Amino acid sequence: MKELFADIDRWKAAGQRVAVARVVDLEGSGPRLPGAAMVVSEAGDVAGSVSGGCVEGAVVVEALDVLDTGERRMVTFGYSDDEAFAVGLTCGGTIHLFIEPLDW
């Protein structure tokens, strides 16, 4: 998460809202371990990674929706999940993410 602070600070200074997505659990193999984080600005700028690229696009959509609604949520992507397979999560595992707006 520390490597994301510069981007977060820049977006905050620009008056943008930010959502944080974190890997909170992993079943089977996965591209990133629990604790991996990604931040998304309301403009759609992204820093960090929760999946090494395989589901990042879907996570950005979820993060922008969290910013729109203000409601945090858990999302899951797994090998048997058709959506996850479509966006590229073919590593055979399931990742659970917690996405929330960053409260200044």
Order of alpha helices (4+ residues) and beta strands (2+ residues): alpha-beta-beta-beta-alpha-beta-alpha-beta
